[in-house]
Amino acid sequence: MNDLMSVVDWSRAQFALTAMVHWLFVPLTIGLSFIVAMMETMYYRTKLEKWKKLTKFWMLLFGINFACGVATGIILEFEFGTNWSNYSWFVGDIFGAPLAIEGIFAFFMESTFIAVMFFGWNKVSKGFHLAATWLTAFGVVLSALWILVANAWMQYPAGMEFDPDQMRNVMVNFGDVVFSPVAMNKFFHTVFSGWTLGGVFVVGVSCFMLFRKSNREAAMMSIKLGGWVGLIGLILTMYTGDGSAVQVSRYQPMKLAAMEGLYDGSVGQDLVGIGVLNPSKTLENDEEAMLFSIDIPYGLSMLANHDTKSFVPGINDLLNGYEIVDGNGDTVRDLSYADKMVLGRQAQEALAQYHTATERGDQQARAEALETLRANYQYFGYGYFTAPSQGVPPVDLTFYSFRVMVMGGGYLLLFFIVALFCAYKKEQWLDKRWVHWIGILSIPVVWIVSEAGWVVAEVGRQPWVIQDLMPARAAISAIQASSVQITFWMFVVIFLGLVVADISILCREISKASKKEILK
């Protein structure tokens, strides 16, 4: 058992490492591809060469980042087969279909048109080149769509049913998989957050140009375009983030409870604006969950259900089960985790009985077992737990990551407003060193905010690989913990080298550009 858990922990660590490094490149790729396409559109419409030169500069930075994103993305997909083979079999064609479409269609589109985008200047017509640039940006978004559809299915499995003969889930409705509310909300949230990150990157690099007292016109043009893209992206990110909270409340209530450090819920639940968790708090004691907090009255009920009178369950409520009449007079109930564990084991036992009956040719016993399996299948994953507490995600990490994301988003909103105000009304402020430093230092800030959002989404749903159906301990490959440890440290070295190379190349190109006039 200890070796099993060691394999689980190391496999999770390796996948988390790969995913977080990959996520360094994905949002910038999404954001920069859109900004580059907008710049080239300005060139196409105005016929001004300065827009073409500006497009080429940002296109170069996009290309560097794109190459690193491809390298880490390929490794990430291979890990499903090497470290998570039980999961890969269990999800059947449901998880594989979106990834296959992404590889065959979306990535093919990116690879095809990115060549025209970089090497087609003066070789194809301006219209065709612009189309290639937009199709590259569209291909980037399509790649994100199919990957996020696959990820969303893990958090809200829809459009499928379990086939006991194959011992795997099979797709019964492709539309339900692709257009599930979780998938669509996650997709738009990710794309718009990419616009936000791309906007901060463009404004920050432009501030570095101003800091070096070069390329003032190029910097001003970039700040205006990047600032608007980033501001619009951030507002839409906040809007879709509100939708995400509703989806989490509906389909992953334990994640929401962890995000708030909420152990005992209530009707008209407050939202923790700023708070510090009590490190001594456990499921077994009655200590207060917070050492200090500033709460927003009724905030969590409003965030989760858009209703200040609604009931929001806490960790203890979800573990112990509840039945309560909320402020609207509606009865809200849920089974305890112990009850779900019993039903999950019944589903697993029914699956074993189904195969035994099939081997004996006992059709009646086979049908009865199948009926029991289907009746309890929604709790299948709980049968792997030995204690209800195993269903609780890491509260501290989820709680603080959520606040980093939200407070960082508030800072970025102010950042874009000030940047655009300076660009349009107080251009002289952009000659001040402290403004330059704010712009430059906001680049790592937006990445921290982006990574924090990913941590909330993925750590908050633990221990589930597939929500309610498969925990991480049931999803891993039959490999030695030592093998995973070795590859983990290999990836640490490889990814560190890749990130250092990416940053150094980007900095070198930016520094090189700052020593000459881009628009001449």
N, C-alpha and C positions, 0 to 999 in steps of 0.2 A: 504493500500500500504506500509506503514512504517513497519507493522508487517511482510509483505511478504518479504521485502528487509532485514529485520532483520533475518528471517529464512534463506534466501539465504546466507547472510554474515556469520552467525554462522555455517551453514552447510559446507560452503567452508572452513572456519577456521578449523573445526573438521576434514574434509577430508585431508586438507593440513597437519595438525598435524600428523595424522595417516600415511600418505604417506611418510612424511619426516623421521619419526621415523623408519618406515619399511625400508626405503632406507639406514639407517645406517647399516643394516645387509645384505641386498641383494648383493651389490658388493663384500663385503668381503667373503660371501659364495661362490660366483662364482669364485673369485680369489683363495681362499684357497683350494677349492675342486680340482682345476686344479693343483696347486702346490703340494698338497699331492699325487695326482695320479702320477705326475712326479717323486716324491721322491720314491714312492713305485716301480715304474718302474726301477729306478736305483738299488734298492735293489734286484729286481727280476733278473736283468741282471748281477749284480756284485756279488751277494750272500753275500755281506758285511753286517754284523749285524748293523753297525753304521747307514746305510741308513734306516734299519727297525726301529731303535730306534728314529731316527730323524723324520721319517714318523709318528710314534705314537704320538710324542710331538705335531706336527702341526695338526694332526688329532683331538687331544683333543680340541685345540682351535677352530678348524672348527666346531666341534660338539656343543660347547657352543653357538657359534654365530648362527648356523643353528636353534637351538631350539627357540631362541628369534625371528628369522625371521619368523618362522612358526606361532608363536603366533600373531605377528602384522599383518601378511598377511591375516589370517583368519578374523580378525576384519575389515580389509580394505574391503574385499569382502562383508561382511555383511552390510556395510554402504551403498552399492548400493541399497539394499532393504529397509533399514530403513530411510535413508535421501534423496535418489534420486530415488524414486519409479516411478515417471513420466518418468524419463530417462530410467529406467530399462524396462518399458513397451514399450517405443518408439523405442528402439533398437531391440526389438524382440529377435530372436534367434541368431542374428549376434554377439552381445557382449557376450551372454551366452555360445555360442558354444566353443570359445577358452578357456574360464574359466573352462568349464566342462571338456574339454580335458585335461587341466592342472591338474585339481583335480583328475580325474580318471586314467590318464595314467602317466603323468610326476611325480606327487607327489607320486603316488603309486610306481613308480620305485625307487624314492629316498628312500621312507620309507622301501621298501623291502631290497634293497641292502646296505643301511646304517647300518642295523643290522648286516649283514655279515661283513661289513667293520670294525665295532667296536668290535664285539664279535667273529669273525670267525678266529682270529689268532690261528694257530696250530690245528684248528678244520676242516678246509678245506684246499685243496691244495694251494700252493703259487699262481699258475696260476688262480685258481678260485677266490681267495681273491683279486688279482690284477684286475681281470675283474669286481668284485663287486665294487671296489674303482672307477674304470673308469666309470662304469655304474651309480654310485652315482653322479659323476661329470657331466656326460651326462644328468642325470635326472634334476640336478640343472639348466643346460642350457636350457633343454626343458621347464621347468617351466617358465623361463624367456621369452622363445620364445612366448608361448601362451599368457602370460600376456601382452607382448609388442605388439603382434598382435592386441589384444583388444584395447590397448591404442592408437596404430597407427591408427586404424580405426576411433577413435574419432577425430583424427587430419586430416585424409584424408579418409572420408567414401567412400568405393569402394565395388563393388561386391554385390550391393543391389538395391532394389527399394522399394518405399513406397506403401503399400497396404491400400487404403482408407477404405476398409471394416473392416479391423482389427485395423485401426488407428495406425499402426506400420510399421517399416521397416522390410523387409524380405530378407533373403539371396538368391541371384540368382546365385552366382558364388563363391564357397568356395576358389578356387585358387586365385581369385582376392583379397579376404580379406587377405589371408595368405601371398601371395607373392607380395603385393603392394610395390612399391619402398620405401615408407615411413616405412612400417613394417620391411622390410629386413634391411634397413640402420639403423633403430633404434635398432634392435636386435643385429647386429654386433657391433655397437657403445657401447651398454651397456655391452656386454660380454667382449670386449677388455678393456673397462674402469674398469671392475671388475678385470681383470688380473693386470692392473696398480695398483689398490688399494691393491690387495693382495700382489703384489711385494713390495710396500712401507711398508706394515705391517710387512712382513717377514724381510726385511732389518732393519726396525726400532727396532723390538723386538731383533734381533740379535745384534744391537748396544747396546741395554740395557744389554745383556749378557756380551758384551765386557766391558761395563762400570762397571759391577759388577766383572770383572776379572774372569769370569767363562765360561766354555763351548766354548773355543776359536775355536776348530775344528768344532763343530756343528754350531757356528755362521758363520764361514768362508764358510762352505758348503752351508748354508742357504742364505748368502748374494749373492753368485755366482748364485745359481739357482733362487732365488727370484728376483735378479737384472735383469737377462736375461728375465724372464717372464714379469716383469714390464716394461722393456724397449721396448720389442717387442709389448706388449699390448698398451703402450703409443703411439708408432709410428702408429699402426693400428687404435687407437682411433682418432688420428689426421687426418688420411686418411678418416675414416668414418665420422668424424666431418665436413670435407670439403663437403662430399656428403650430409650431413644433411643441410648445408647452402644452397645448390642448391635446395633441396626439400622444405625448408622453403620459399625460394624466389618464388618458383613456386606455392605452395599451401597455404602458410600462409604469404603473403607479409606484413601484418600489424605487425606480430610478428617480422619480420626482421627489419622493420622501428623502432619498439620499442627497439630492441636490439642495434640499432645504435643511438637512440635519434634523428632520422632523420625526420624532418617535411616537408622539400621540397627537393625532389629528383632531380637527374640530370643524363645526359649521362656522362659516365666516372666518377661515383661517388667515392669520397674518402672514406677510411675506418678510423674510429677513433681508433688510437692505444691506446693512453692514453687521457682521457678527464674528465672534470667535468661539469655536467649538470647545466644549469641555473634554480634554483628552482622557479624563477618567471615566467618561460615560461609556457604559456597555449595555448590552441587552439584559444583563442579569441584575443591574442595580437601578435605583430610582433617582439617581443624581440628575440635576438639570442638564439638558443637552447643550446649552449655551453658557459660556462664561460672561459674555457681553453681546448685546445685539441692539440695533435700532431697527424697529419693525415698521412696516407699512400696513396699517389696519386693512383687513379683508383682502390684502394684496394677492395672496396665494390662491384663494378661492376664485378671485377674478382672473388671475393669470391662467389657472388650470381649466376653468369651466366657463369663464366669462359671466360669472354669477356670484355676487358677493355673499349669497345665502347658501351656497353649495358646501357639501362636506368634502374635505380633502383628507384621506387616510394617511397616517404616519406608519413608520416601520412596525411598531408593535401592533397596530390595527391590522396590517396586512398579514403579519405572522400569525396572529391569534384569531383572525376572522372578525367580522363585524356585521351588525345589522342595525341601521340607524335611520331615523327620520330626519331629513335635512331641513333647512330653513324654508323650503318651498312645500313641505309636507310630503315629499316623495321618499319612499323607502329605498335605501341603498344598502346592498349586502354583498358580502364576498366570503368565500370559504377560507378557513385557516390553512396555513401551509401544511400542517399535520394532516388535515383532511385531503389536501391535494396530493400529498405523498402517498396516502392510502390508495387514492384513485389512480395515481401514476403506476403504482405497483400492480394494481389490478389490470391495467392496460398491458403492462409488460408480461404478466402471467398469462393473460388472454392470448397474447401473441405466441408465447411458447405452446400453449394448448392448441392453438390454431394449427401450428406445424405438426404437432403430435397427431392431431385428428386427421390431417391431410395425409400423413404417412400411413395411418391405419385405414384410410378410406372411409372414415366415419363422417358422413356429410352433415348429420344433425349436430354433432359436437363441433364440427368446423364452423357451421353457421352461428351457433351460440357464442363461440369464442370470438368470431368476427364482430358480432353485435356488441359484445362487451368491450372489445377493443375500440370500436368506433365511438361508443358512448363515452369513453374515458380518455380518448387519445389526446384531447387538448391539455391533459395534465401528465402526459407521458414522461416528460423530463423530470418531474418532481420525484418519480420513482427512484432516481439515482441518488437522492439526498439521504443521508443518515440522520440529519437533524435540520429542523426548519431554519436555523441560523445560517446554514450554508447558502440560503437564497438572498442574503443581504450583501450588496456591493460595498466596496470600500467607501465609507461615508466621508471621511476627511478629504480625500483626494477629489471626490465628486463635488462636495460642497465648495471647497476653495476654488476649484477650476471654474465652476459656474460663476462665482463672483469675479474672478479675473476676467472672464469673457464679458460679463455685463458691464462692469466698471470700465474695462478697456474700451468697450463699444461707446460708452458715454464720452470718454476722452476723445475718441476718434471723430465723433460727431462735432465736437467743439473744434478739433483740429481742422477739419475740412471747412467749416464755416469761417474760421479765422484766415485760412489760406486763401480762400476765394475773396474774402473781404480785402485782404492785402493786395491781391492781384488786380482787383477792379477799382478799389477806392483809396487804398493807402500803399501804393507801390513803393514808396520810400521806406516803408517798414521792412521790405525785403532786402534792404541793404544792411540790416542790423545783424550782428553776429549771433545774438541769442535766438533770433528767429531761424537762422540757418541751422543752429544746433537742435532746435526743437524739431525741425523737419527731418534732419538726419537721424536723430535718436528715435523718431516715431517709426522708422523702418523696423527695427527689432521689436518694438512694442506691438505692432500689428501682427507680427508672426507669433508672438507669445499669446495674443488674444485668439488667433486662429487655431493654434495648437490646443489651447485650453478648451475651445469648443469641441474639438475632436475628442479630447479626453473625457469630457462630460458625456458625449454620445456613446463612447465605447466602454469606458470604465463603469459608467452608471448602469449598464445593462448586465454586468457580470452577476452571477457566474454563467449567464446564458450565452451560448454560441448561436442557438436558435431559440428565440423567446418561448419559454414554457415547454419546449420539446426536447432540447439537447443541451446539457451543461458542458462546460469545457472538458471536464474529466472523462466524458463519454465520447469526445470528438477527436482525440489525439490518435496518432499513429503508434503502432507497436514497435517503438524504437527505444534505445537506451538513453537514459538521461545524459550520460557522458557525451553522446553524439550531438545532442542539442546544445550542450554547453560549449563544445568545441566550435560548432558553426556559429553560435551566438557571438563568441569573441572574434571569430573571423569577420563576421558582419560588422562588428563594432569598428574594426580596423578599416575595412573596405569603405563603410559609410562615412567614417571620419575623413578618410582621404578624399572621397567624392565631394563631401560638403566643403572641405577646405579648398579643393580645386575649383568648385563652382564659385565660391565667394571670391577667391583670388583672381579668377579670370574676369568675373564681373567687375571687381574693383579696378583691375588693370585697364579694362576697356573704358570704364567711366573716367578714370584718371587720365588716360590717353586723350579722351575726348575733351576733357577740361583744359587741356594744354593747347587746343586749337579751336577755331571757330567752326562749329558743326554746320552752320548755315552758309558758309562761304565755299 
